[in-house]
């Protein structure tokens, strides 16, 4: 995998296995460079891809087994939840609505104290956000607003699959990017990286 560092944050780009529909299509687990990336995180929001507005239990389990658990995630099936976003083929409405849905969910969790943050912005239980394809774009856009809304950099961890690594911020929140070669939303930044 490749690592890009800026401002003390790490954006890791490693090969990943694709989640397809409700089933996981993979020959093996995607291994992250840092097994402790999600250390301390006991809860996650899982977003679907285009055509999958609400990930089902099999999709969530695949995300946990392939991406979250190998990076040190310590959540359970009860604390790893689907976040419904439109995920339609009308990207001009689906992406902005999904972005707002994610922002609202994170702000609600933060206001409820779910990330265990102190007044200095140190958080002992960061929220993990898992996104795939269209929802990786949604998460990328949401990062900027969440930072502007005062969500501490220590409060969130992003795990993105099928994302364009050239547009994902590398100075807002710690992020792992899994390269899903051929994914539409990853295409521009992945030209020449494989």
Secondary structure as UniProt FT lines:
FT   STRAND          2..6
FT   TURN            7..8
FT   STRAND          9..15
FT   STRAND          19..20
FT   TURN            21..22
FT   STRAND          23..24
FT   TURN            35..40
FT   STRAND          43..46
FT   TURN            50..51
FT   HELIX           57..63
FT   HELIX           64..68
FT   HELIX           69..71
FT   TURN            77..79
FT   STRAND          80..82
FT   HELIX           91..111
FT   TURN            112..115
FT   TURN            119..120
FT   STRAND          127..132
FT   HELIX           134..148
FT   TURN            149..150
FT   HELIX           153..155
FT   STRAND          156..161
FT   TURN            165..167
FT   STRAND          174..179
FT   TURN            181..182
FT   TURN            184..186
FT   HELIX           187..190
FT   TURN            191..193
//
